[in-house]
């Protein structure tokens, strides 16, 4: 199960629909809350597998990056593999709120870089939405 997250808010899940993977948005989620590449793909009915691969490639450090061997060791990996790096990091960056859930147990606090750092200026409800109980959250309580 892979889900797309915005800080602690689950935006939607990727599901197989025939020969395509689609992003099924959760109730109340607006397309404008998605990374732009996913918003465009929904509008054009593009297979999300293609979009996920392109998005992941942009969120994983390049193979020739200085210190990449050390980063691989820190992630528990022995060789460079984009998909394994993406799963280990959950495609999470400190510079934006988006990340991926790879397991039902993944939570913002323990699996996103922003959550792990405990930064107070990135609250779990960073979209400042009302009626929080109407949404799916992946935060520790």
Secondary structure, DSSP 8 states (H G I E B T S, - for coil): --EEEETTEEEEEEEEETTEEEEEE-TT--GGGS-HHHHHHHHTT--HHHHHHHHHHHHS--TTSTTHHHHHHHTT-SS--HHHHHHHHTT--SSSSEEEE-STT--HHHHSHHHHHT-TTS-TTTT--S-GGGS-B----
